[in-house]
């Protein structure tokens, strides 16, 4: 029997479940995609499209697996004494506390783990509802709070180990060579094999209950995984660097160290520097064998993956200006100390003013754009709110004109945000100088070599997104599934039922919305803000994080994907051989936010539940 008298609790719980999913996308998913966007392997718009598709696939096919830990393993369903109403209230308060904390952190560009926020809130609610003795504080077969919080230290460290191992493999095989480009081209199928195997493991080895894969024998898992990885390796060799069947095997090198054979898509584009080769010509495969390069082909047409801090427009503007002293002071005549001090102070621009100037330049560029966003930015710029209170008639008219533009800006601003400029910092500020030192400590590799790994990173980025959907969506949907099952059946024990597919689909779509509209506010403080990024580094980070999430999720441990990718980022950064290549100030702020999440989210959840559950009320 449905608990119609508690429909309002279900509605409130649904609102906070959607808010939690939105914040998950704006915070956690944004961090997961920051690596690919920072490496320039994929644009922000492409990241949003891929994120939407693979988050939903991971959530629908695998996500219900980790949801069971949130639903039943922290607070046993028996602790509610078959009171479905209290159970609904408990998980509603947990969602309210977790979503509020993550929303505040996202607004202030503080990256936190939505997974640990929700788990901490559920634990706090459990203490307020059934007492501390009923909460599973121990290991509980790998599903209690002890096991979950152990991942706070283990997951980043393990992810750093996996990612650094993969990058060191790339570094030893390719980057240290005198001529690394051929080595990058001809070893790329091997790394496609690794990425394809990890991606397949995300579905098969984890045992998707919705696809019936959790009942398959080990030989089936091994054969499908290796078969898919090997198939992807073969396709990469066929269409990127295919071998001639009349020639020697692909991985045979001559005595001079040059790699033998075959000029197909990747080799034609990078090694032969054929700038006429476009992306869709990859389907030609072996047909590109004898394609001649243009006579004037001197440089490969590949993107520039270098991290650049200078603003070209600002540099041009500054170069055209002269200070007052250039005109006032005669050449060779030094000004007195007092005048020098005054001029020096006049030239110093406060940090906040520099930030405001940078934002103003960016908004000016947006106003020049065509389309909806350009119209919206021009409308807001040309119709500022006037003097007086908001309820002044003139201001009310302006507000009516601004409101549609504000909605458009809210939806499209993030799509056009300059992530790379925000990550590198403003030149001349302490932050900009710090990032300059970090980038200087990182070894730079040729763009042709890095371009080879951009294709692999697209695959690893989708793998990481799938893994996030499989893990974090399950975490978000767990409390909402409990609220819905208790409300629709009136039975507290119904929380053990499988998560409905429609709930997974709704929350995965909401997560994607959070990434699209507000993910830039977290992405701008991640990626290149921690260490220098490039495609070869980025694909190593994402593969390391994806492998770590797979390992934890196989044991139904709700590990944070964002913590894994952050640990992998630090691990790869340290592969530069110096601590200076990592911005440990940003890493320290991340650690502080992670640690504060546990007591704050737990306290918010516990206090809210305690107030509502024990509030004075009139007798019926």
Buried (B, 14 or more C-beta within 10 A) or exposed (E): EEBEEBEEBBEBBBBBBBBBBBBBBBBBBBBBBBBBBBBBBBEBEBBBEBBBBBBBBBBBBBBBBBBBBBBBBBBBBEBBEEBBBBBBBBBBBBBBBBBBBBBEBBEEBBBBBBBBBBBBBBBBBBBBBBEEEBBBBEEBEBBBBEBBBBBBEBBBEBBBBBBBBBBBBBBEBBBEBEEBBBBBBBBBBBBBBBBBBBBBBBBBBBBBBBEEBEEBEEEEBEEBBBEBBBEBBBBBBBBBBBBBEEEEEBEEEEEEEEBBBBBBBBBBBBBBBBBEBEEEBBEBBBEBBEBEBEEEBEEBBBEEBEBEBEBEEBEEEEEEEEEEEEEEBEEEEEEEEEEEEEBEEEEEEEEEEBEEEBEEBBEEEBBEBEEBBBBBBBBBEEBEBEEEEEEBEEBEEBBEEBEEBEEBBEBBBBBBBBBBBBBBBBBEBEBBBBBBEBBEBBEEBBBBBBBBBBBBBBBBBBBBBBBBBBBBBBBBBBBBBBBBBBBBBBBBBBBEBEBBEEBBBBBBBBBBBBBBBBBBBBBBBBBBBBBBBBBBBBBBBBBBBBBBBBBBBEBBBBBBBBBBBBBBBBBBBBBBEEEBBBBBBBBEBBBEBBEBBBEBBBBBBBBBBBEBBEEEEEEE
